[in-house]
């Protein structure tokens, strides 16, 4: 399982999914709700949560793309019960909750992929 906003898909995301897929039989991607993305990033994504979910779901490497919960971001973890949650190299949001609420889940910090070139916040400025 991985989490993210995924406002648009770039090679950094594809590499993130590829790395994460190595840790399990299937890859579940939790797409952040608009309200959650705004809370974390201080602005709304360019694309709606439904559009972002659909975009991620269409990727062959992704087995399941689900929207996170609007209030309780850990609800999807309790419901889907992943064995492994892979975190982005710079992911900070909700990591402490994952560690404290789910000590049985293996957390893996993935490596950056050309982060000088493929970081969403930088690409949006182009």
C-alpha positions, 0 to 999 in steps of 0.5 A: 500500500502507498499513499499520495495525492498523485495530481498528475503522474510523472516518472517519479511516481511510476518509479515509486509504484515499481519499487513498492510493488516489489514488497507484495503480491499487489499494489494498492494506491490510496489517493488523497481526498481533496480535503486531505491534500489541501490540509497537507499541501495548503492548496487544492490539487489541480485535478479532482479526487475522482479524476486522480483516482481514475488516472492511478487506477488506469496504470497497469502496475496498480492493482487497486486505487482507492480514495482515502477517508475524508476524516480518518486517514487510517480507516483505509488501513484498518479496512484493507489490512496491508502487510506493508506500507511503502512511504515516499522518500520525503513523505511525512504526513501520517507516518507517526500514526502508521507507526503508533497505530499499526506496529504489525505493519512493515513500513518501508521508506522508498528511494528517491528517483531523480528528485531534482527532476521529478518532484510534483511541486517543482513540475507544477511550477513549469 
